[in-house]
Amino acid sequence: MYMAYVYILRNEAGRYYIGSTENLLQRLRHHRGGHTLTTKRLSATELALTQEYATLREARAVERRLKKLRRRDYIERIIRDGYIKLGG
């Protein structure tokens, strides 16, 4: 079955990166290998959370909504709760 993912990476300084992909393992290798400019600067290597979605379109919509929030406390609550729940 086809799946897509939203994921949150965390670096040692506690900064976060939010992304989405169809191939989570490959995407993590890109991040950790320094092939992604945004996370290369961030040095984000810890996978803090993943959540599955039926389509990449749905995952990308959730990713965009999370990035628009730009609220550290909300991202930390999502990680602590272990799932992404967006109202509306």
C-alpha positions in Angstrom: 0.0 0.0 0.0 1.2 3.5 -0.9 2.0 5.8 2.0 3.3 9.3 2.5 4.8 10.7 5.7 5.1 14.0 7.6 8.2 14.0 9.7 9.9 16.3 12.3 13.6 16.3 12.8 15.3 17.8 15.8 19.0 18.9 16.2 21.1 19.0 19.4 20.2 22.7 20.0 16.5 21.8 20.0 15.6 23.4 16.6 13.1 21.6 14.3 12.7 20.8 10.7 9.4 19.7 9.2 9.1 17.8 6.0 7.1 15.3 4.0 8.0 12.4 1.7 7.0 9.2 0.1 10.2 7.4 1.0 11.1 8.2 4.6 14.3 6.1 4.8 15.8 7.6 1.7 14.8 11.1 2.8 16.5 10.6 6.2 19.6 9.4 4.4 19.6 12.6 2.4 19.2 14.8 5.5 21.9 13.0 7.4 24.3 12.8 4.5 24.2 16.6 4.1 22.4 16.5 0.7 19.6 18.8 1.9 20.7 22.4 2.3 18.2 23.4 5.0 19.1 20.5 7.3 22.8 20.7 6.4 22.9 24.1 8.2 20.7 22.8 11.0 22.5 19.6 11.6 19.2 17.9 12.3 19.7 14.2 12.7 17.2 13.0 15.3 13.9 11.8 14.0 11.4 13.2 16.6 8.1 12.2 15.0 6.6 10.6 11.9 3.0 10.3 10.9 1.6 8.4 7.9 -0.9 9.8 5.4 -2.7 8.1 2.5 -1.4 10.5 -0.1 1.6 12.7 -0.6 -0.8 15.6 -1.3 -2.4 15.2 2.1 1.1 14.9 3.8 2.3 18.1 2.0 -0.9 20.0 3.1 -0.2 19.0 6.8 3.5 20.0 6.4 2.5 23.4 5.0 0.1 24.0 7.9 2.6 23.0 10.5 5.3 25.3 8.9 2.8 28.2 8.9 2.2 27.9 12.6 5.9 28.6 13.4 5.2 27.9 17.1 7.8 25.9 19.0 5.5 25.1 21.8 2.9 23.5 19.4 5.6 21.4 17.7 6.9 20.3 21.1 3.4 19.3 22.1 2.9 17.3 18.9 6.1 15.4 19.6 5.2 14.8 23.2 1.7 13.6 22.3 3.1 11.4 19.5 0.7 12.5 16.8 -0.2 15.5 14.6 -3.8 16.8 15.1 -4.8 19.9 13.2 -8.2 21.5 13.8 -10.4 22.6 11.0 
